[in-house]
């Protein structure tokens, strides 16, 4: 369409702004946000004061550049404060941030311009639904449909906003109502397809996605879902009590059982702790391609930075294969997401974003103190500055963070709120808040009933967080240095002479020395930092830098000691685990080798050497079960020497009194190396033992004769 209809117009009328607006809208309808942004920027050059231009740009930039999108929306309203579309977009943002009072105020501005605007009344219905005010919800919907009683866009908008709040079941009802008005309304049909897929009602969800694609072959979301279904058909399905896990067939053979073990433990522990009914099976899908994860989760490519998402009945997760050189701890990700299953089910998906994320991060730390978000020097600085978000507005911190750091800080702050609530009011109070949310009571009222008022919590939590930050590494001097940003090493050394315990000064001095590769000189400030902030779990802690220093200096004992501290502090320190495995293997320290191999598998289970070393270490420790599992995983990875791996597994199975399984493995070994003498010898031994077994007593033949 762009080439056939719009391009000729652009050629003839290059300064006609409306054609660029039309191109931008078409691109938005097809979810091509990059092209849409290009078209709206061209329009902006032609007519910079046109609010519709900035409104379009705000929508085009919203998913990837939220700060710029916010600036574009501000420009639209600056040029026309009564621009209805921009006001509606602003109201949408407030709803997303759970700022319902502010959203309603903006909706009132829209209605002052157009009292019968259907989108404004639809948004009021959304807010009423989220506030559990069914009468107001119905009245607002009626007003939205007043002048077009079968307008499918009204119910589609209400349903879409509810689904964005993870109210997929309620959202699906609205999409079904929209389709009852107009069966061909594709916006409702594709949203319903995604709602059903997120509810685990897959057969109907896939069918609807295919219908949309058949009706519009250029519908990007429908096309993506149809293609994804074909990829999912290639996955292997693993099952355990209440769990259905789908993953790449190769990866299932490597760490599928381990994933089931983590999920089963989370299901037992968290389900019991939060007294949640988990009878309905939970579907977990683990994607080796980030793009497939994004399409299953969001319908479109993107979503960089998301490790996993939980919809309630369905969890989608990026596998370690999709995370590049620095994968996260996938076991902690599964624990985090399964905690969402528990709390979302308990509340029937009626919980604010901050509480949902806060509990999941909190429970990560409860299970393993190296998991989840913890205090860091940067977080300490943010808490004591103006970066702390009031509890009442904390959900908004997840939507348009100023940076990736601010997003991670939002997760940490939310978990700190949960920690505060439990310390101050007790875990039963938190349970009661969740129970109330499940009954449709608002978070403000639920907290008021079982903890304190919103104003009290905002003020008291801020004090709690600041006290927590002040007490963390209190022996260090946290004063901000007064040196210019381009200060050189000599200036930092001199400044630190008068501020010998200052964290920022010592860190900057150490970094400059490391950049100059002056390893011996860098040791002194780093040792001081390690003493001042021994609990620092951040990726740039002193122990990690000291490990590098000692590695460069060839001081293996000290290097090993530093990597051990890093491994104790961080659950995704794959570099530390690798170095410690190297040291342990060379020293034949089988206990340390096994410990760090297990740690590495929780981060990256796709490295053959880790499984091989774990198998060897477990065998040396007489832990045959672990060794057998490790060799099975190794064999799923097409190892360099499959004959040896099959033979080692055969020996272990033989010692575990599993002769039939041992025989199968030794035969596979000989398939790869027919002249492998040790394997031939084991096969002969198995054959001899088989021949000497006492045959079973013959069973009398059955007869029907009397």
C-alpha positions as CSV (number, residue, x, y, z in Angstrom):
1,X,0.0,0.0,0.0
2,X,2.8,2.4,0.8
3,X,4.4,1.9,-2.6
4,X,1.2,1.7,-4.6
5,X,-0.9,4.5,-3.1
6,X,1.3,6.7,-0.9
7,X,4.6,6.9,-2.6
8,X,3.2,8.6,-5.8
9,X,1.5,11.2,-3.6
10,X,4.8,11.9,-1.8
11,X,6.5,12.3,-5.1
12,X,4.0,14.7,-6.4
13,X,3.4,16.6,-3.1
14,X,6.5,16.2,-1.0
15,X,5.4,18.9,1.4
16,X,1.9,17.5,2.0
17,X,2.1,16.7,5.7
18,X,-1.1,14.6,5.8
19,X,0.5,11.9,3.6
20,X,3.2,11.4,6.1
21,X,0.7,11.2,8.9
22,X,-1.2,8.6,7.0
23,X,1.9,6.5,6.3
24,X,2.8,6.7,10.0
25,X,-0.7,5.5,11.0
26,X,-0.5,2.7,8.6
27,X,2.9,1.6,10.0
28,X,1.5,1.8,13.5
29,X,-1.4,-0.4,12.5
30,X,1.1,-3.0,11.3
31,X,3.3,-2.6,14.4
32,X,6.2,-1.3,12.4
33,X,7.2,1.3,15.0
34,X,10.6,2.2,13.4
35,X,8.9,3.1,10.1
36,X,6.2,5.0,11.9
37,X,8.7,7.1,13.7
38,X,10.5,7.9,10.5
39,X,7.2,9.1,8.9
40,X,6.1,11.2,11.9
41,X,9.6,12.8,12.0
42,X,9.3,13.8,8.4
43,X,5.9,15.3,9.2
44,X,7.4,17.1,12.1
45,X,9.9,18.9,9.8
46,X,7.1,20.1,7.7
47,X,4.7,21.1,10.5
48,X,6.5,21.2,13.9
49,X,3.5,22.7,15.7
50,X,1.0,20.1,14.6
51,X,-0.2,18.2,17.7
52,X,-1.2,15.1,15.7
53,X,2.5,14.8,14.5
54,X,3.8,14.6,18.1
55,X,0.9,12.4,19.1
56,X,1.9,9.9,16.4
57,X,5.5,10.1,17.3
58,X,4.7,9.5,21.0
59,X,3.0,6.2,20.1
60,X,5.8,5.2,17.7
61,X,8.5,5.6,20.3
62,X,6.5,4.3,23.3
63,X,7.8,0.7,23.3
64,X,11.6,1.4,22.7
65,X,12.2,5.0,23.7
66,X,9.7,5.8,26.4
67,X,11.5,9.0,27.5
68,X,11.4,10.5,24.0
69,X,7.8,9.3,23.7
70,X,6.9,11.3,26.9
71,X,8.6,14.3,25.4
72,X,6.7,14.0,22.2
73,X,3.4,13.8,24.1
74,X,4.3,16.9,26.1
75,X,4.9,18.7,22.9
76,X,1.5,17.7,21.5
77,X,-0.3,19.0,24.5
78,X,1.9,22.1,24.6
79,X,0.8,23.0,21.1
80,X,-2.8,22.0,21.9
81,X,-3.7,21.4,25.5
82,X,-7.2,20.2,24.4
83,X,-5.9,17.7,21.8
84,X,-8.2,14.8,22.6
85,X,-6.1,11.9,21.2
86,X,-3.1,13.1,23.2
87,X,-5.2,13.5,26.4
88,X,-6.5,10.0,25.9
89,X,-2.9,8.7,25.5
90,X,-1.9,10.5,28.7
91,X,-4.9,9.0,30.5
92,X,-3.8,5.6,29.3
93,X,-0.4,6.1,30.8
94,X,-1.9,7.0,34.1
95,X,-4.0,3.8,34.1
96,X,-0.9,1.8,33.2
97,X,0.9,3.3,36.2
98,X,-2.1,2.5,38.5
99,X,-2.6,6.3,39.0
100,X,-6.4,6.1,38.6
101,X,-7.3,9.4,40.2
102,X,-4.9,11.2,37.8
103,X,-6.3,9.2,34.9
104,X,-9.8,10.2,35.7
105,X,-8.8,13.8,35.9
106,X,-7.4,13.7,32.4
107,X,-10.5,11.8,31.2
108,X,-12.6,14.7,32.6
109,X,-10.5,17.1,30.4
110,X,-11.4,15.0,27.3
111,X,-15.1,15.0,28.2
112,X,-15.0,18.7,28.6
113,X,-14.1,18.9,24.9
114,X,-16.3,16.0,23.7
115,X,-18.8,14.8,26.3
116,X,-19.7,11.7,24.3
117,X,-16.2,10.5,23.4
118,X,-16.5,6.7,23.5
119,X,-12.8,6.1,24.3
120,X,-13.0,8.3,27.3
121,X,-16.0,6.6,28.7
122,X,-14.4,3.2,27.9
123,X,-11.4,4.2,30.0
124,X,-13.7,5.2,32.8
125,X,-15.2,1.7,32.6
126,X,-11.7,0.2,32.9
127,X,-10.9,2.3,36.0
128,X,-14.3,1.4,37.6
129,X,-13.6,-2.3,36.9
130,X,-10.1,-2.1,38.5
131,X,-11.7,-0.3,41.5
132,X,-14.3,-3.1,41.7
133,X,-17.2,-0.6,41.1
134,X,-19.4,-2.7,38.8
135,X,-22.3,-0.2,38.7
136,X,-20.0,2.6,37.6
137,X,-18.3,0.2,35.1
138,X,-21.6,-0.6,33.5
139,X,-22.8,3.0,33.4
140,X,-19.6,4.1,31.8
141,X,-19.8,1.4,29.2
142,X,-23.4,2.3,28.4
143,X,-22.3,5.9,27.9
144,X,-19.5,4.8,25.6
145,X,-22.0,2.9,23.5
146,X,-24.7,5.5,23.7
147,X,-24.5,6.8,20.1
148,X,-23.3,3.5,18.5
149,X,-24.7,0.6,20.5
150,X,-22.7,-2.1,18.7
151,X,-19.4,-0.3,18.5
152,X,-16.8,-3.2,18.9
153,X,-14.0,-0.7,19.6
154,X,-15.4,0.1,23.0
155,X,-15.3,-3.4,24.5
156,X,-12.1,-4.1,22.6
157,X,-10.5,-1.1,24.4
158,X,-11.8,-2.1,27.8
159,X,-10.7,-5.7,27.4
160,X,-7.2,-4.7,26.1
161,X,-6.6,-2.4,29.1
162,X,-7.8,-5.1,31.5
163,X,-5.4,-7.6,29.9
164,X,-2.6,-5.2,30.2
165,X,-3.4,-5.4,34.0
166,X,-3.1,-9.2,33.7
167,X,-6.9,-9.6,34.0
168,X,-6.9,-11.9,31.0
169,X,-10.1,-13.7,31.9
170,X,-12.1,-10.5,32.3
171,X,-10.4,-9.0,29.3
172,X,-11.4,-12.1,27.2
173,X,-15.0,-11.6,28.2
174,X,-14.9,-8.0,26.8
175,X,-13.3,-9.2,23.5
176,X,-16.0,-11.8,23.1
177,X,-18.6,-9.0,23.5
178,X,-16.8,-7.0,20.9
179,X,-16.8,-10.0,18.5
180,X,-20.5,-10.5,19.2
181,X,-21.0,-7.0,17.8
182,X,-18.7,-7.6,14.8
183,X,-17.2,-11.0,14.2
184,X,-14.8,-9.6,11.7
185,X,-13.3,-7.0,14.1
186,X,-9.7,-8.3,14.0
187,X,-8.4,-6.1,16.9
188,X,-10.7,-7.9,19.3
189,X,-10.0,-11.3,17.7
190,X,-6.2,-11.1,18.0
191,X,-6.4,-9.8,21.5
192,X,-8.7,-12.6,22.5
193,X,-6.3,-15.1,20.9
194,X,-3.5,-13.8,23.0
195,X,-5.7,-13.7,26.2
196,X,-6.6,-17.3,25.7
197,X,-3.0,-18.4,25.0
198,X,-1.9,-16.6,28.2
199,X,-4.7,-18.4,30.1
200,X,-3.5,-21.7,28.8
201,X,-6.5,-22.2,26.6
202,X,-4.2,-23.0,23.7
203,X,-6.4,-24.8,21.2
204,X,-8.9,-22.0,20.9
205,X,-6.1,-19.3,21.1
206,X,-4.1,-20.8,18.2
207,X,-7.3,-21.2,16.2
208,X,-8.2,-17.5,16.5
209,X,-4.7,-16.4,15.6
210,X,-4.9,-18.5,12.5
211,X,-8.3,-16.9,11.6
212,X,-6.8,-13.4,11.9
213,X,-3.9,-14.4,9.7
214,X,-6.2,-15.9,7.1
215,X,-8.3,-12.7,7.1
216,X,-5.2,-10.4,7.0
217,X,-2.0,-11.9,5.8
218,X,-0.1,-8.7,6.7
219,X,-1.2,-8.8,10.3
220,X,2.2,-9.0,12.0
221,X,1.1,-10.3,15.4
222,X,-1.1,-13.0,13.8
223,X,1.8,-13.9,11.4
224,X,4.2,-14.2,14.3
225,X,1.9,-16.4,16.3
226,X,1.2,-18.7,13.4
227,X,4.9,-19.1,12.8
228,X,5.6,-19.6,16.6
229,X,3.1,-22.4,16.8
230,X,5.1,-24.3,14.2
231,X,8.3,-23.8,16.3
232,X,6.5,-24.9,19.5
233,X,5.4,-28.1,17.8
234,X,9.1,-29.1,17.7
235,X,9.5,-28.7,21.5
236,X,9.7,-31.5,23.9
237,X,7.1,-31.6,26.7
238,X,8.1,-32.7,30.2
239,X,5.6,-33.3,33.0
240,X,5.6,-33.5,36.8
241,X,2.9,-32.9,39.4
242,X,1.0,-29.8,38.3
243,X,3.7,-28.8,35.8
244,X,3.9,-28.9,32.0
245,X,7.3,-27.8,30.7
246,X,7.9,-27.2,27.0
247,X,11.5,-26.6,25.8
248,X,13.8,-27.2,22.9
249,X,14.4,-31.0,22.6
250,X,18.2,-30.8,22.9
251,X,18.0,-28.5,25.9
252,X,15.4,-30.8,27.5
253,X,17.9,-33.6,27.4
254,X,20.6,-31.4,29.0
255,X,18.8,-29.7,31.9
256,X,15.1,-30.4,31.5
257,X,15.0,-32.6,34.6
258,X,16.9,-30.0,36.6
259,X,14.3,-27.4,35.6
260,X,11.5,-29.7,36.7
261,X,13.2,-30.2,40.0
262,X,13.4,-26.4,40.6
263,X,9.8,-25.8,39.6
264,X,8.5,-28.7,41.7
265,X,10.4,-27.4,44.7
266,X,9.0,-23.9,44.2
267,X,5.5,-25.3,43.7
268,X,5.6,-27.2,47.0
269,X,7.3,-24.5,49.1
270,X,5.6,-21.4,47.8
271,X,2.2,-23.0,47.4
272,X,2.3,-24.1,51.0
273,X,3.7,-20.8,52.3
274,X,1.1,-18.7,50.6
275,X,-1.7,-21.3,51.0
276,X,-2.6,-21.1,47.3
277,X,-4.5,-23.7,45.3
278,X,-2.3,-25.0,42.5
279,X,-4.4,-27.8,41.2
280,X,-4.6,-26.4,37.7
281,X,-1.4,-27.3,35.8
282,X,1.1,-24.5,35.2
283,X,2.6,-24.3,31.7
284,X,6.2,-23.3,31.5
285,X,7.8,-22.6,28.1
286,X,11.6,-22.1,27.8
287,X,12.7,-20.5,24.6
288,X,16.3,-20.8,23.1
289,X,15.5,-17.9,20.8
290,X,14.8,-14.5,22.4
291,X,12.6,-13.5,19.5
292,X,10.4,-16.5,20.0
293,X,10.1,-15.6,23.7
294,X,9.1,-12.1,22.8
295,X,6.5,-13.2,20.3
296,X,4.9,-15.7,22.7
297,X,5.0,-13.1,25.5
298,X,4.3,-9.8,23.7
299,X,3.1,-10.8,20.2
300,X,6.0,-8.9,18.7
301,X,9.9,-9.1,18.6
302,X,11.5,-6.9,21.3
303,X,11.3,-7.2,25.1
304,X,15.1,-7.0,25.5
305,X,16.0,-7.3,29.2
306,X,13.0,-9.5,30.1
307,X,14.2,-12.9,31.4
308,X,10.8,-14.3,32.1
309,X,7.1,-13.4,32.3
310,X,4.3,-15.0,34.2
311,X,0.6,-14.6,33.2
312,X,-0.8,-16.7,36.0
313,X,-1.2,-20.1,34.4
314,X,1.6,-19.7,31.9
315,X,5.2,-18.8,32.3
316,X,7.5,-17.9,29.4
317,X,11.3,-17.8,30.0
318,X,14.4,-17.1,28.0
319,X,16.7,-20.1,28.0
320,X,20.5,-19.6,28.8
321,X,21.1,-20.1,25.1
322,X,19.3,-16.8,24.3
323,X,21.2,-14.6,26.8
324,X,24.6,-14.2,25.2
325,X,27.9,-14.1,27.1
326,X,26.5,-13.1,30.5
327,X,23.4,-15.2,31.2
328,X,21.4,-14.8,34.4
329,X,20.9,-17.5,37.0
330,X,18.0,-19.4,35.2
331,X,17.1,-21.2,38.4
332,X,16.4,-18.0,40.3
333,X,14.4,-16.8,37.3
334,X,12.2,-19.9,37.4
335,X,11.7,-19.4,41.2
336,X,10.8,-15.7,40.7
337,X,8.3,-16.5,38.0
338,X,6.7,-19.4,39.9
339,X,6.2,-17.1,42.8
340,X,4.2,-14.9,40.5
341,X,2.0,-18.0,39.7
342,X,1.3,-18.4,43.4
343,X,0.5,-14.7,44.2
344,X,-1.4,-14.1,41.0
345,X,-3.6,-17.1,41.6
346,X,-4.1,-16.2,45.2
347,X,-5.3,-12.7,44.2
348,X,-7.0,-13.8,41.0
349,X,-4.5,-11.5,39.1
350,X,-5.8,-8.5,41.1
351,X,-2.5,-7.2,42.5
352,X,-0.5,-4.1,41.8
353,X,2.7,-4.5,39.8
354,X,4.9,-3.4,42.7
355,X,3.5,-5.9,45.1
356,X,3.7,-8.8,42.6
357,X,7.4,-8.1,41.7
358,X,8.3,-7.2,45.3
359,X,7.1,-10.6,46.7
360,X,8.9,-12.5,43.9
361,X,12.2,-10.7,44.5
362,X,11.8,-11.1,48.2
363,X,11.1,-14.8,47.9
364,X,14.2,-15.2,45.7
365,X,16.3,-13.9,48.5
366,X,14.6,-16.1,51.1
367,X,15.4,-19.2,49.0
368,X,19.0,-18.2,48.3
369,X,20.6,-15.0,49.6
370,X,22.6,-14.7,46.4
371,X,19.4,-14.6,44.2
372,X,17.3,-11.6,43.4
373,X,18.2,-7.9,44.0
374,X,20.2,-6.8,47.0
375,X,21.6,-3.5,48.3
376,X,24.6,-2.1,46.3
377,X,26.6,1.1,46.6
378,X,24.6,2.6,43.7
379,X,21.2,1.6,45.2
380,X,22.3,3.1,48.6
381,X,23.1,6.3,46.8
382,X,19.7,6.3,45.0
383,X,17.8,5.6,48.2
384,X,19.4,8.5,50.0
385,X,18.9,10.9,47.0
386,X,15.6,11.6,45.3
387,X,15.3,8.3,43.4
388,X,13.1,6.5,46.0
389,X,9.5,6.2,44.7
390,X,6.7,6.5,47.2
391,X,4.9,3.1,47.7
392,X,1.6,4.6,46.4
393,X,3.3,5.4,43.0
394,X,5.8,2.5,42.9
395,X,4.1,0.5,40.1
396,X,4.7,3.5,37.8
397,X,8.5,3.1,38.3
398,X,8.4,-0.1,36.2
399,X,6.8,1.5,33.2
400,X,9.0,4.3,32.0
401,X,12.3,4.1,34.0
402,X,15.0,6.6,33.3
403,X,17.5,3.9,32.6
404,X,18.0,0.1,32.9
405,X,19.5,0.8,36.4
406,X,16.3,2.6,37.5
407,X,14.2,-0.4,36.4
408,X,16.4,-2.8,38.4
409,X,16.2,-0.4,41.3
410,X,12.4,-0.5,41.1
411,X,12.5,-4.3,41.6
412,X,14.8,-3.9,44.5
413,X,12.7,-1.2,46.1
414,X,9.5,-3.2,45.7
415,X,11.2,-6.1,47.5
416,X,12.3,-3.8,50.3
417,X,8.7,-2.6,50.7
418,X,7.6,-6.3,51.1
419,X,10.4,-6.8,53.6
420,X,9.3,-3.7,55.5
421,X,5.7,-4.8,55.6
422,X,6.6,-8.3,57.0
423,X,9.0,-6.9,59.6
424,X,6.6,-4.2,60.7
425,X,3.2,-6.0,60.5
426,X,4.1,-9.7,60.2
427,X,3.7,-12.2,57.4
428,X,0.1,-13.0,58.3
429,X,-0.8,-9.4,57.5
430,X,0.7,-9.7,54.0
431,X,-1.3,-12.9,53.6
432,X,-4.5,-11.0,54.5
433,X,-3.7,-8.3,52.1
434,X,-3.4,-10.8,49.3
435,X,-6.7,-12.5,50.4
436,X,-8.4,-9.1,50.3
437,X,-7.1,-8.4,46.8
438,X,-8.5,-11.7,45.7
439,X,-11.9,-10.6,46.9
440,X,-11.8,-7.4,44.8
441,X,-10.8,-5.1,47.6
442,X,-8.4,-2.3,46.4
443,X,-4.8,-2.3,47.4
444,X,-5.3,1.0,49.3
445,X,-8.1,-0.5,51.4
446,X,-6.4,-3.8,51.9
447,X,-3.3,-2.2,53.2
448,X,-5.3,0.1,55.4
449,X,-7.2,-2.8,56.9
450,X,-4.1,-5.0,57.7
451,X,-1.1,-2.6,57.8
452,X,-1.6,1.2,57.7
453,X,-2.8,4.1,55.6
454,X,-1.3,4.9,52.2
455,X,0.2,8.2,53.6
456,X,1.6,6.4,56.6
457,X,3.3,3.7,54.5
458,X,4.7,6.3,52.1
459,X,6.4,8.2,54.9
460,X,7.4,5.3,57.1
461,X,8.8,3.2,54.3
462,X,10.9,6.1,53.2
463,X,12.4,6.3,56.7
464,X,12.9,2.5,56.8
465,X,14.6,2.4,53.4
466,X,16.9,5.4,54.4
467,X,17.8,3.8,57.7
468,X,18.5,0.5,55.9
469,X,20.8,2.3,53.5
470,X,22.6,4.3,56.2
471,X,23.3,1.1,58.2
472,X,24.6,-0.8,55.1
473,X,28.4,-0.6,55.1
474,X,28.3,2.1,57.7
475,X,32.0,2.0,58.3
476,X,32.6,3.5,54.8
477,X,32.7,7.2,54.1
478,X,30.0,7.8,51.4
479,X,30.5,11.5,50.9
480,X,30.4,12.5,47.2
481,X,33.8,13.6,46.1
482,X,34.2,17.2,45.0
483,X,36.6,16.6,42.2
484,X,35.8,17.3,38.6
485,X,34.7,14.4,36.4
486,X,38.0,14.5,34.4
487,X,40.2,14.4,37.5
488,X,43.4,12.4,36.9
489,X,45.0,9.7,39.1
490,X,47.3,12.1,41.0
491,X,44.3,14.2,42.0
492,X,42.4,11.1,43.3
493,X,45.4,9.9,45.2
494,X,45.8,13.2,46.9
495,X,42.1,13.5,47.6
496,X,42.0,10.0,49.1
497,X,44.8,10.9,51.5
498,X,42.4,13.1,53.3
499,X,39.4,10.7,52.8
500,X,41.0,7.3,53.3
501,X,37.7,5.5,53.9
502,X,35.7,7.1,51.0
503,X,34.1,4.4,48.8
504,X,33.8,6.6,45.7
505,X,37.4,7.9,45.9
506,X,38.9,4.5,46.5
507,X,36.9,3.0,43.7
508,X,37.9,5.7,41.2
509,X,41.5,5.4,42.1
510,X,41.4,1.7,41.7
511,X,39.7,1.9,38.3
512,X,42.3,4.4,37.0
513,X,45.1,2.1,38.2
514,X,43.5,-0.9,36.5
515,X,43.1,1.0,33.3
516,X,46.8,1.7,33.4
517,X,47.4,-2.0,34.2
518,X,49.3,-1.0,37.4
519,X,48.2,-4.2,39.1
520,X,50.3,-3.9,42.2
521,X,49.3,-0.3,42.9
522,X,45.6,-1.2,42.4
523,X,45.8,-3.8,45.1
524,X,45.9,-1.3,48.0
525,X,42.7,0.7,47.3
526,X,40.9,-2.5,46.4
527,X,41.8,-4.3,49.6
528,X,40.6,-1.2,51.5
529,X,37.3,-1.4,49.6
530,X,36.9,-5.1,50.3
531,X,37.3,-4.3,54.0
532,X,34.9,-1.4,54.0
533,X,32.1,-3.0,51.9
534,X,32.5,-6.8,52.2
535,X,28.8,-7.4,51.5
536,X,28.8,-5.8,48.1
537,X,27.1,-8.1,45.6
538,X,27.4,-5.9,42.6
539,X,29.2,-6.9,39.4
540,X,31.9,-4.3,40.1
541,X,32.7,-5.3,43.7
542,X,36.3,-5.2,45.0
543,X,36.7,-8.9,45.2
544,X,36.1,-9.3,41.4
545,X,38.6,-6.6,40.6
546,X,41.1,-8.1,43.1
547,X,40.7,-11.5,41.4
548,X,41.8,-9.9,38.2
549,X,44.7,-8.1,39.9
550,X,46.0,-11.4,41.4
551,X,45.5,-13.2,38.1
552,X,47.6,-10.7,36.3
553,X,50.2,-10.9,39.0
554,X,50.3,-14.7,38.9
555,X,49.3,-15.0,42.5
556,X,47.1,-18.1,42.2
557,X,46.3,-18.6,45.9
558,X,45.0,-15.0,46.4
559,X,43.2,-15.1,43.0
560,X,41.4,-18.2,44.1
561,X,40.5,-16.7,47.4
562,X,39.0,-13.7,45.7
563,X,37.0,-15.8,43.2
564,X,35.6,-17.7,46.2
565,X,34.3,-14.5,47.7
566,X,32.8,-13.5,44.4
567,X,31.1,-16.9,44.1
568,X,29.7,-16.6,47.6
569,X,28.2,-13.2,46.8
570,X,26.8,-13.6,43.3
571,X,24.6,-16.3,41.8
572,X,25.5,-15.5,38.2
573,X,29.3,-15.2,38.5
574,X,30.1,-17.6,35.7
575,X,33.7,-16.2,35.4
576,X,34.3,-17.0,39.0
577,X,32.8,-20.5,38.7
578,X,35.0,-21.3,35.7
579,X,38.2,-20.2,37.3
580,X,37.4,-22.1,40.5
581,X,36.6,-25.2,38.5
582,X,40.0,-24.9,36.8
583,X,41.8,-24.6,40.1
584,X,39.8,-27.4,41.7
585,X,40.4,-29.8,38.8
586,X,44.1,-29.2,38.8
587,X,44.3,-29.8,42.5
588,X,41.8,-32.8,42.4
589,X,39.6,-31.0,44.9
590,X,36.5,-32.9,44.0
591,X,34.2,-31.2,46.5
592,X,35.0,-27.7,45.3
593,X,34.8,-28.9,41.7
594,X,31.4,-30.3,42.2
595,X,30.2,-27.2,44.1
596,X,31.2,-24.8,41.4
597,X,30.1,-27.1,38.6
598,X,26.6,-27.1,40.1
599,X,26.8,-23.3,40.4
600,X,27.7,-23.0,36.8
601,X,24.9,-25.3,35.7
602,X,22.4,-22.9,37.3
603,X,23.8,-20.1,35.1
604,X,24.8,-21.9,31.9
605,X,24.0,-25.6,31.6
606,X,25.1,-25.7,27.9
607,X,28.8,-26.1,28.4
608,X,30.0,-29.7,27.9
609,X,33.1,-29.3,30.1
610,X,30.9,-28.4,33.1
611,X,28.9,-31.7,32.9
612,X,32.1,-33.7,32.2
613,X,33.8,-32.2,35.3
614,X,30.7,-32.6,37.5
615,X,30.5,-36.3,36.4
616,X,34.2,-36.9,37.2
617,X,34.0,-35.0,40.6
618,X,30.7,-36.8,41.6
619,X,32.2,-40.2,40.7
620,X,35.3,-39.5,42.8
621,X,33.0,-38.6,45.7
622,X,31.0,-41.8,45.2
623,X,28.0,-39.8,44.2
624,X,27.0,-42.1,41.3
625,X,23.5,-40.6,40.9
626,X,24.9,-37.1,40.2
627,X,27.6,-38.6,37.9
628,X,25.0,-40.6,35.9
629,X,22.9,-37.5,35.4
630,X,25.9,-35.4,34.4
631,X,27.0,-38.0,31.8
632,X,23.4,-38.2,30.4
633,X,23.4,-34.4,30.0
634,X,26.8,-34.5,28.4
635,X,25.7,-37.1,25.9
636,X,22.8,-34.9,24.9
637,X,25.3,-32.3,23.8
638,X,27.2,-34.5,21.1
639,X,30.5,-34.6,23.1
640,X,33.8,-34.7,21.3
641,X,34.5,-38.2,22.6
642,X,31.1,-39.9,22.7
643,X,32.6,-43.4,23.0
644,X,34.3,-42.4,26.3
645,X,31.2,-40.8,27.7
646,X,29.0,-43.8,26.9
647,X,31.6,-46.1,28.4
648,X,31.8,-44.1,31.7
649,X,28.1,-44.0,31.9
650,X,28.0,-47.8,31.3
651,X,30.4,-48.3,34.2
652,X,28.4,-46.2,36.6
653,X,25.1,-48.0,35.6
654,X,26.8,-51.4,36.1
655,X,28.0,-50.4,39.6
656,X,24.4,-49.2,40.3
657,X,23.2,-52.7,39.5
658,X,21.5,-51.7,36.2
659,X,23.0,-54.2,33.8
660,X,20.5,-53.8,31.0
661,X,21.0,-50.0,30.9
662,X,24.8,-50.5,31.2
663,X,24.7,-52.9,28.3
664,X,22.9,-50.4,26.1
665,X,25.5,-47.7,26.9
666,X,28.5,-49.9,26.3
667,X,27.0,-50.9,22.9
668,X,26.6,-47.3,22.0
669,X,30.3,-46.7,23.0
670,X,31.3,-49.5,20.7
671,X,29.3,-48.0,17.9
672,X,31.6,-45.0,18.0
673,X,34.8,-47.0,18.7
674,X,34.5,-50.7,17.8
675,X,38.0,-51.5,19.0
676,X,37.6,-49.8,22.4
677,X,39.2,-52.5,24.6
678,X,37.8,-51.4,28.0
679,X,34.3,-51.2,26.5
680,X,34.7,-54.7,24.9
681,X,35.9,-56.0,28.2
682,X,32.8,-54.6,30.1
683,X,30.5,-55.9,27.4
684,X,32.0,-59.4,27.8
685,X,31.6,-59.2,31.6
686,X,28.0,-58.2,31.2
687,X,27.4,-61.0,28.7
688,X,28.9,-63.6,31.0
689,X,26.9,-62.4,34.0
690,X,23.8,-62.5,31.9
691,X,24.5,-66.1,30.8
692,X,24.9,-67.3,34.4
693,X,21.7,-65.7,35.5
694,X,19.1,-68.3,36.7
695,X,16.3,-68.3,34.1
696,X,12.8,-67.8,35.5
697,X,10.5,-70.7,36.1
698,X,8.4,-71.4,33.0
699,X,4.8,-70.4,33.4
700,X,2.2,-73.0,32.7
701,X,0.3,-72.3,29.4
702,X,-3.2,-71.1,30.0
703,X,-6.0,-73.3,28.7
704,X,-9.8,-73.0,28.7
705,X,-10.2,-76.8,28.9
706,X,-12.0,-78.1,32.0
